[in-house]
């Protein structure tokens, strides 16, 4: 009776890991030699691990990554100029701690989005918050927010995650409002947060794509001044290699 009451109290206090450990203890034969301190330590570890797992799931849920990617599954065999040592350094997430950016460029199908999602997944595992954004869509949302009075609220939300992915940058030339919105977003994050930008355009063409030289200079200064550049090369597409869904890259 006492054991059942203890189990119920653990559940009511939302100590689900400790409750599971206590339940397992009650169900196993009483021939173990563990003392109270060891048994209690195991219960606390179980609670800690389960809380960490729930927090990770929450961070990944909020990030809304396009691809279920992780750095351990990066494919280095395809000839696309991907440096293993560079990716291993980025996997340490020091760039997130230092509020730096990552710029991923290359032809379509070489894995830019997948690699960006893998880096963000690792950042979430390290305790950082994140959000995946497609540039055309988020600029459209900001345009609508201007008219509905929700612009400041949306901009504040976009500025909060430790890491954001700005996917598909440079698909079309920016108009004046889009340029200013992008600059505002990057200004809010500079020196405080990190961004990953993916683009089919080489970086040398970004200035032209942004337009209006003064704003283009300001945007590129905020993106490039503290950035790790990864320029994927070649024409080998990874989109046909999807036999293992856990390792697919798009």
N, C-alpha and C positions, 0 to 999 in steps of 0.2 A: 504493500500500500504506500509506504514511504517512497519507494523507488518510483512508482507511478506518479506520485505527486511531484517529485523532483523533476521528472521528465516533462510533465505538463508545465511546470514553472519555467523551465529552460525554453520551452517553445513560446510561452507567453512573453518572455523577455527577448524573443527573437534571437536566441543563442542556438541557432539551428545546428551549427557544427558541433558544439558541445553536447547538444541533445542526441545527435547521431552517434557520437563517441560513447555516450553513457548507455544508449540503447544497445550498441554493439557489445559493450562490457557486460551488460545484464544477460545477453543471449549466449555468450561464450562460456565454455567450461571454466570452473573456478580453480584451475591448476597453474595459473601464471604466477610468476615470481616478481612481478613489478610492484614496487612500493607506491605509496600514495603520491609522492612528489613526481615520480615518473609517469604514473597514470594521469595525474592532473595536467602535467606538461603536455602529454599527448592530446588531451581534450582541448587545451588552449590552442595548440598548433592546428588542430582540426578546425576549430572556429576561425582562426586567423586565415587559414588557407581558403576556406569557403567564402569568407568575406572578401578576400582579394579577388577570387574568381567572380563573385557577383559584381564587384566594382569594375573589373575588366569588361565583363559583358555589358555593363551599363555604358562604359566609355565607347566601346565598339558600336553599340546600338546608336548612340548619339552621333558617332562619326559618319555612319551611313556610307561606308566604303563601297565603291562600285565593284571591287574584286575581292574575293576571299584569299588574299595573298599574305605571305609571310616571308621574311628574309631568308629563312633556312631553305626555302624552295626555289631560290633564284637560279635560273639556268645560265651558266657561264659558257656552255658549249657552243652556242650559236655565235657566229662571227659578226658581232654588232658593236665591237669596241667597248664592251663593258668591263671595267677594271674591278677585279675581285677585291683588291686591297682598299679601293675607294669605298666600295659598298660595305665592307666590313667596318671601316671607320665610321661611316654614317650609321651603321646598325648599333653603334655604341650610344647613339642619341646625344652625344656631346654638342652637336650642332643645334639641337633643340634647347639644351641648357644655355647655350651661348646666344640664343635668339638669332640664328643665322638661317639663310634660305637655301633651297636646293632647286636648281633649274635643270629640267630634263627635256632635251630636244632630240628630234630625229624623225624619220619618216613614219608614216602610219603603219601600225602592225609590228613595231619593234619592241613594244612592251613598256612604253612610258607610263601609262596609267597603272599597269600592274605593279611596276616598281615603286611608283608613288604610294600606292596602297600598302605595299609591303613595308615601306619605311614608316608609314603612319601606324600600321598594325604594331610594329615594334615599339613605337613611341607610346601607344596605348598600354602595351604590356609593361612599360617602364613607369606608368602612372600619369602620363600626360593626356590632356584632352585634345580632341581633334574634330575636324569637320571636312567632308569631301564636298567640293563645289565645282560645277562646270561654269566656266566664265560666261558663256552666252546666257545661261539660265539665271545666274545670280545678278547679272547686270539688268536683265529683264525684271527681276523681282525688285531691284532697287528703283527702277523706273516707275513701277506700279506703286511702290511704297511712297514715292514722292507725292503722288496724287491722293493717296489715302491718309496721309498724315502719320504713317508708320515708319518713315525713313530713318529717323534717329534711333528708334527701337531696333530696327533691323540692322543698322550699322553697328550698334552696340553689341548685338548678338554675334555678328560676324567677326568682331574684334576680340572676342573672349577666348576662343579655343587656343591652346598652346601651339597647335599646328593646324593649318588649313591647306588643302590641296586646291589649287586653281588650275583645273584641267581644261585642255583645249583652248589655251590662250592663243590669240592671233588668227582664229579661223576667218574672221572678217575684220576690216578696218573699223576702228572705234569712232563713234560720233562724239560730239562735244560733251554731252551729258555722261556718256560711258567713260570717257577719259577722266572726267572730274570725279566720278564715283569710284573708279579704280584707284585714283590717287588718294582719295579720302580714306578708303579702306586700308591701303598700304601705309599711309601716314599714321593711322591709329595703331598699327601693329609694329612699326619700325622700332627696333631696339627693345621690344617687349615680348614679341611673339615671333614664330617662324612660319614660313610659307614654302610650299612646294609648287612650282609652276611647271606644267607640261605644255609643250608646243611643237607643232610640226615645223614651224619657222625657225631657222637658225637665229641665234640671238642678235646677230648683226642686222637682221631685218626687222627687229621689234620696233625700233624707233619709227620707221616708216609706217608700220602697221598701226601704231598708236596715233600718229599724226600730231599736229600742233607742236612744234619743236620744244617750246618751253615746258609744257606739261609732260611731253615724252621724256625730256631730260630728267624731270623730277621723279617720274615713275620708275625709270630705269635705274636712277641713283638708289632708290629705296629697294629695288629688287636685286641689283647686281653687286652693290658695294660690299655685301657680306654674304656672298653666295658660293655654294659648291656647284660647279657646272659639270653635267654629265651629257656629253654629246654622242648619242647613239648613231652608228654609221651602218652602211650597207642597205641592201634591199630585201634581205631575208625576212619574211613575215613569220611571226610565231603563231598566227591565228589558225593555221592548219594543224598545229600540234596540240590537241586537246584530249588526248586519250586519258590523261590523268588530270581530272578537274582540279585537284589540289595544287597542281603545278602549272596550270595554264596561264599564259600571259597574253594580254590583248593590248 
